[in-house]
Amino acid sequence: MIKIVPQANRCRATALPQLLMMLLFFAGCSADLPQDDRKTGSSPLPVREVTATIDIAQTFQTIDNFAASDAWACQFVGNWPDEKRNAIADLLFSTDTSASGQPKGIGLSLWRFNIGAGSARQGAQSGIKDEWRRAESFLEEDGSYNWQQQAGQVWFLKAARARGVNKFLAFPNSPPVNFTKNGKAFASNGAPNLAPEKYNAFADYLADVIQGVERTHGISFGYISPVNEPQWDWSDGGQEGTPFMNEDIAGIVRALNTSLERRNLDTKIDIAEAGKIDYLYTSDDKPGRGNQIEAFFSNSSPYYVGDLSHVGKVISAHSYFTSSPFEEAVAKRKQLAEKVAAVPGLAFWQSEYCILGDNAGEMDGNKRDLGIDPAIYLARVIHNDLAVANATAWQWWLAISPYDYKDGLIYVDQNKTDGNYYESKMLWALGNYSRFIRPGAVRVGLQLTGDKADDSSLLASSYLDAVNHQLITVAVNAGIHPVKMKLNVKGANIAHVRPYVTTADESLQPGNSLNSDTEVTLAPRSVTTLVANVQ
């Protein structure tokens, strides 16, 4: 169990000393670094020197959003005492700063809302043993709607909007139990749990929820994602979920498109939340459930839906099980980027991730860790998804977790009515991206040169925000040596470069503004965001 932080400091995990972090690094986090970066001695650590050449004219994808989901803890935490739930909402959504420039939160720009299937109403009979993984439903047993259900989650919807979030996505993990084949919110024997004759009813239900939440609570869902990780069997009762074949997904999407049109809703359909990115461009081990770019966006496919009025020109997948080893992760993302680019106008969203599995020995997803090591690993995954796969959105899984896994940005005591909460460094590492790279920013070219610039311990990417006249550069120094990095910007003049640093001891700590020609020192095991004014 996690050690309870004393009352005066319970909102922040106590940082480990840098020396201890180095020792932890040597013990289990150095597999991805060159051998000479693992040497130690009594002499001061050598300082690497690199130049980041940024080419404003070389443009890539336009960023749409950074996000996280409200599954599953928000159903309870959203009903906690005001002081605590508001403090948690500030950490997730706020773009405010203190007088010193310290960010109050990570400024998520989209919030994912889990439309429950009704397993909570079934209680123990649901077959889902973990009460925190059951979910309420707006749909009652008699077919009527109760818009006061999912109250804790609705509170977070409104808290996000109050803090400036204006993009919302709704997603079910399962159709409501009223419609499923087995009357449960999870499948039987790895078979799709929704009969084709129920596609229209499920589609109408989703459209009803979009319309009902807007009318009752004033929240407009710009996106609806009707299926989630359709490649997995979802038959063990671990949570709500169901598999689907590509044929099923196409049928559901066509029915949903009709339901949205009938109601004159502007919501776009997001497909297909693949369980890992491989399934977008290969069948892999799931025939009939893979090759989803071709299946849904090739007009020669029987499952083509790319011409439907409400289908967004986006294909989504999750970065699970493809983030290690590092070289393989890069190779997979290059393949994905090529396949997406082959479809004119198509974009890729990384729509769910947390650290799962053993990740080829690079980072174990078991056991909660509030420290810098998983944060550095996470930042490297985000970098690869943005800078290699050209993701236009990057979305985390559990914004709030009660579990002993590396699955949360903020952790809470598993208490329905009250408890303590704990920030993780993963929260702030994501914030190095989400707080500063705002919707509409465009990734631009960046090339590292200099001392060992081509090894994977140092990663960097840049984004031009034309609206705010800013150039944002995020550098991840996964090594144990400090790095001096100089910015060389082609195509624009920059000034007042301000660093925001996340280390074992700092969380988006603002530094003093620097001149454009000043070398910036990147601390060992750090994520640093450099925000420069573009003149």
Secondary structure, DSSP 8 states (H G I E B T S, - for coil): ------GGGTTS-----HHHHHHHHHHHS-TTS-GGGS---SS----EEEEEEEEEEEEEEE--EEEEE-TTTHHHHTTS-HHHHHHHHHHHH---B-TT--BSS---SEEEEEE--SHHHHGGGGS---GGG----SB-TTS-B-TTSSHHHHHHHHHHHHTT---EEEEESS--TTTSSSSSSB-STT--SS-GGGHHHHHHHHHHHHHHHHHHH----SEE-----TTS---SSSSSB----HHHHHHHHHHHHHHHHHTT---EEEEEEESSTHHHH--TT-TTTS-HHHHHH-TTSTT--TTSTTEEEEEEEE-TT-S-SHHHHHHHHHHHHHHHHTSTT-EEEEEE--B-S-GGGT---BS---SHHHHHHHHHHHHHHHHTS-EEEEEEEEEEE-SSBB-EEEEE-S-SS---EEE-HHHHHHHHHHTTS-TT-EEEEEEEEETTTTSTTEEEEEEEETTTTEEEEEEEE-SSS-EEEEEEEESS-EEEEEEEEESSS-SSEE---B-TTS-EEE-SSEEEEEEEEE-
